[in-house]
Amino acid sequence: MAAIAADHAIEPRASIIQFNGDDAASVRFVSATDGTSHHARLGVVVKAGVSAVLLESHEGRGDRYLANTLIEIFLEEGAKLERIVLADDAAEAVAVTTAIVKVAAGATFNQTVLTGGARRQRIETHVAHPGAHAQVRLDGIYLLNAQRHADQTTVVTHGGVDGVTTQLTKGMVADQARGVFQGRIIVAEGADQTDARMGHHALILSDRAEIDAKPELLIFADDVSCAHGNTIGALDEEAVFYARQRGIPELEARAMLTQAFVGEVVERIEHDGAREIAAAWVAKQLGRSEEGGAE
């Protein structure tokens, strides 16, 4: 482990997962205490040509806590990693998760973050994109109710030619919840033939809920194809009415429509088992959201 840490400049005291062959791993960060803070550090290395899946969960068993997690991810040449993050922090928790991702030439990094928020929660991802036919997908879902808060922040820096980044984040806020999306794609000078797409789309289901979105493209190169989009609105009331006419209770109808809205993000998960887990998480979260501010 010391050699792995040294090779990739990982803090020697960090826990390390290294994928030497095609495989899947599950990591659980469990916050089980009240009134305390804790800090975790994890290194993940995917060797050249290896395809791996990382299922990462953040579970709040306690009530009030501060959780601070740093994850350093290294993809060697031609490697592929699909990272699924399920954030189930407690309603009164403060949680910060930061991922630093370094992608080598020809590698693929796919990420989907699903969160139900906390008192204050930030999930931040920084990706160093080399170009060189490497591909990055950064997706996210946030489903918030009561007074929960979630901030999904991403920064992708394209440093070389022929790089691809796609990003799709969808969210829903109800009651007095607040969702934040901050996405930044930087195309450095000389990173020509970059193809970067970013989309954020969200639903507000309450007059007291709030969404703040800040999609950014910073382009310092020529001959690139880059675009971003951002929409925030409400559920289609005609669709709700139609569902009720078919005998579906209103709360169930709204949950079904919201599930369909965010389903596009879930369907982009390539690994079958991970996609099923994500779909089940969404269904469970929307069941809780139907209860409104019951927390």
C-alpha positions in Angstrom: 0.0 0.0 0.0 2.9 2.4 0.8 4.2 1.9 -2.8 0.8 2.6 -4.3 0.4 5.7 -2.2 3.9 6.9 -3.3 3.2 6.2 -7.0 0.1 8.3 -7.0 0.9 10.9 -4.3 -1.8 9.6 -2.0 -1.6 10.4 1.7 0.1 7.3 3.2 -2.5 7.0 6.0 -5.4 6.9 3.6 -7.3 3.6 2.9 -6.6 2.5 -0.7 -8.6 0.4 -3.2 -6.7 -0.8 -6.3 -8.4 -2.5 -9.2 -5.9 -4.8 -10.9 -8.6 -6.6 -12.9 -12.2 -6.0 -13.9 -14.2 -5.9 -10.7 -16.7 -4.1 -8.5 -16.3 -2.8 -5.0 -18.6 -1.3 -2.4 -17.5 1.3 0.2 -19.7 2.5 3.1 -19.0 5.7 5.1 -21.2 5.4 8.2 -21.8 8.3 10.6 -23.1 6.7 13.7 -22.4 9.3 16.4 -23.9 12.5 17.6 -22.2 15.8 18.3 -18.9 14.7 16.8 -16.8 15.3 13.6 -14.9 12.7 11.6 -12.7 12.8 8.6 -12.0 10.0 6.1 -9.6 9.7 3.2 -9.7 7.1 0.5 -7.5 6.5 -2.6 -8.8 4.6 -5.6 -6.5 3.4 -8.4 -7.7 1.7 -11.6 -4.9 0.1 -13.4 -4.4 0.4 -17.2 -7.0 -1.3 -19.3 -9.1 -2.3 -16.3 -12.9 -1.8 -16.0 -14.3 -1.2 -12.5 -17.4 -0.2 -10.6 -17.3 1.7 -7.3 -20.6 1.8 -5.3 -20.1 4.4 -2.5 -22.6 5.1 0.2 -22.7 7.8 2.9 -25.0 6.7 5.7 -26.2 8.9 8.6 -27.0 6.7 11.6 -26.5 9.5 14.0 -28.4 12.8 14.3 -26.0 15.8 14.4 -22.5 15.3 13.1 -19.9 16.7 10.8 -18.6 14.3 8.1 -15.7 15.3 5.9 -14.5 12.9 3.3 -11.8 13.1 0.7 -11.5 10.6 -2.2 -8.6 10.6 -4.6 -9.2 8.7 -7.8 -6.6 7.7 -10.4 -7.4 6.1 -13.8 -4.4 4.8 -15.7 -4.3 4.7 -19.5 -7.3 3.0 -21.0 -8.9 2.3 -17.6 -12.7 2.7 -16.9 -14.4 3.5 -13.7 -18.1 3.9 -13.0 -18.6 5.6 -9.6 -22.1 5.6 -8.0 -22.5 7.8 -4.9 -25.6 7.4 -2.6 -25.7 10.1 0.0 -28.2 9.4 2.8 -27.0 11.8 5.5 -29.1 12.7 8.6 -31.4 15.7 8.4 -29.4 17.7 11.0 -25.9 16.7 9.7 -23.2 18.7 8.0 -21.5 16.6 5.3 -18.8 17.5 2.8 -17.5 15.0 0.3 -14.7 16.0 -2.1 -13.4 13.8 -5.0 -10.2 14.6 -6.9 -10.1 12.6 -10.1 -7.1 12.3 -12.5 -7.8 10.7 -15.8 -5.1 9.3 -18.1 -5.2 9.2 -21.9 -7.9 7.0 -23.3 -9.5 6.4 -19.9 -13.3 6.7 -19.1 -14.7 8.1 -15.8 -18.4 7.9 -15.3 -20.1 9.2 -12.1 -23.6 9.5 -10.8 -24.3 11.2 -7.5 -27.7 10.7 -5.8 -28.5 12.7 -2.7 -31.3 13.4 -0.3 -29.4 16.3 1.3 -28.8 17.2 5.0 -28.8 20.4 7.1 -25.8 21.4 5.0 -24.3 19.1 2.4 -21.8 19.6 -0.4 -20.6 16.9 -2.8 -17.8 18.3 -4.9 -15.9 16.7 -7.8 -12.8 18.0 -9.5 -11.6 16.2 -12.7 -8.3 16.7 -14.5 -9.2 15.8 -18.1 -6.2 15.1 -20.3 -8.0 15.1 -23.6 -6.3 12.3 -25.6 -9.6 10.5 -26.3 -10.5 10.3 -22.7 -14.2 10.5 -21.7 -15.9 11.8 -18.6 -19.6 11.7 -17.6 -20.7 13.5 -14.5 -24.4 13.1 -13.6 -26.4 13.8 -10.5 -29.8 13.6 -8.9 -31.0 15.5 -5.8 -34.3 14.9 -4.2 -34.9 17.2 -1.2 -37.8 17.9 1.2 -38.3 19.4 4.6 -35.5 21.9 5.3 -32.7 19.8 3.6 -29.9 21.3 1.6 -27.7 19.8 -1.1 -25.0 21.4 -3.2 -23.6 19.4 -6.1 -20.4 21.2 -7.5 -18.2 20.0 -10.3 -15.1 21.3 -12.0 -13.7 19.7 -15.1 -10.5 21.0 -16.6 -9.7 20.0 -20.2 -6.0 20.2 -20.6 -5.5 18.5 -24.0 -7.0 17.8 -27.4 -9.8 15.4 -28.2 -11.5 15.2 -24.9 -15.2 14.5 -24.2 -17.3 15.5 -21.2 -21.1 15.1 -20.8 -23.0 16.1 -17.7 -26.7 15.8 -16.8 -28.0 16.8 -13.3 -31.7 16.7 -12.4 -33.3 17.7 -9.1 -36.5 18.2 -7.2 -37.1 20.4 -4.1 -40.2 20.5 -1.9 -41.2 22.1 1.3 -38.4 24.5 2.4 -35.6 22.6 0.8 -32.7 24.2 -1.1 -30.8 22.7 -4.0 -27.6 24.1 -5.5 -25.9 23.1 -8.7 -22.5 24.6 -9.7 -21.0 23.1 -12.8 -17.8 24.5 -14.4 -16.1 23.2 -17.5 -12.7 24.8 -18.3 -11.2 24.3 -21.7 -7.6 25.3 -21.5 -5.6 26.9 -24.2 -4.6 24.3 -26.8 -7.4 21.8 -25.8 -8.8 21.8 -29.3 -11.5 19.4 -30.5 -13.0 19.3 -27.0 -16.6 18.2 -26.9 -18.3 19.3 -23.6 -22.0 19.3 -22.8 -23.7 20.3 -19.5 -27.3 20.2 -18.6 -29.1 21.0 -15.3 -32.9 20.7 -15.0 -35.0 20.9 -11.8 -38.5 20.9 -10.4 -39.7 23.2 -7.6 -42.7 21.8 -5.8 -43.2 24.5 -3.2 -43.3 28.3 -3.1 -40.8 28.2 -0.2 -38.3 25.9 -1.8 -35.3 27.2 -3.6 -32.9 26.2 -6.4 -29.7 28.0 -7.3 -27.9 27.0 -10.5 -24.6 28.3 -11.9 -23.5 26.4 -15.0 -20.3 27.8 -16.5 -18.1 27.2 -19.6 -14.7 28.9 -19.6 -13.2 28.4 -23.0 -9.6 29.4 -23.9 -9.2 27.2 -27.0 -10.4 27.3 -30.7 -12.2 24.6 -32.6 -14.3 23.3 -29.7 -17.9 22.1 -29.4 -19.3 23.2 -26.0 -22.8 23.9 -24.7 -24.8 24.2 -21.5 -28.5 24.4 -20.6 -30.4 25.1 -17.4 -34.2 24.9 -16.8 -36.2 25.2 -13.5 -39.9 24.7 -13.4 -42.9 22.9 -11.9 -44.6 19.6 -12.5 -47.0 19.5 -15.4 -50.4 19.9 -13.7 -52.2 18.6 -16.7 -50.2 15.3 -16.3 -51.1 15.2 -12.6 -54.8 15.8 -13.4 -54.7 13.0 -16.1 -53.1 10.6 -13.6 -55.8 11.4 -11.0 -58.5 10.8 -13.6 -57.1 7.3 -13.9 -57.6 6.7 -10.2 -54.0 7.4 -9.1 -53.9 9.4 -5.8 -52.4 12.9 -6.2 -49.2 12.3 -4.0 -48.5 9.0 -5.9 -49.1 10.7 -9.2 -46.6 13.5 -8.4 -44.0 10.9 -7.2 -44.5 8.9 -10.4 -44.0 12.0 -12.6 -40.9 13.1 -10.6 -39.5 9.6 -10.9 -40.0 9.7 -14.7 -38.3 13.1 -14.8 -35.1 12.0 -13.1 -35.2 8.6 -14.7 -33.1 9.8 -17.6 -30.2 10.2 -15.3 -30.6 6.7 -13.8 -30.8 5.1 -17.3 -27.4 6.5 -18.2 -25.8 4.2 -15.6 -24.1 1.5 -17.6 -23.7 -1.2 -14.9 -27.0 -3.2 -14.6 -26.7 -3.9 -10.8 -25.7 -0.3 -10.0 -28.5 1.1 -12.2 -31.0 -1.1 -10.3 -29.7 0.1 -6.9 -30.0 3.7 -8.1 -33.5 3.2 -9.3 -34.5 1.7 -5.9 -32.9 4.6 -4.1 -34.9 7.1 -6.1 -38.2 5.2 -5.5 -37.5 5.1 -1.7 -36.5 8.8 -1.6 -39.7 9.9 -3.4 -41.7 7.8 -1.0 -40.2 9.8 1.8 -40.7 13.1 0.0 -44.5 12.3 -0.2 -44.5 12.7 3.6 -43.4 16.4 3.1 -41.9 18.0 6.2 -42.6 15.0 8.5 -38.9 14.8 9.5 
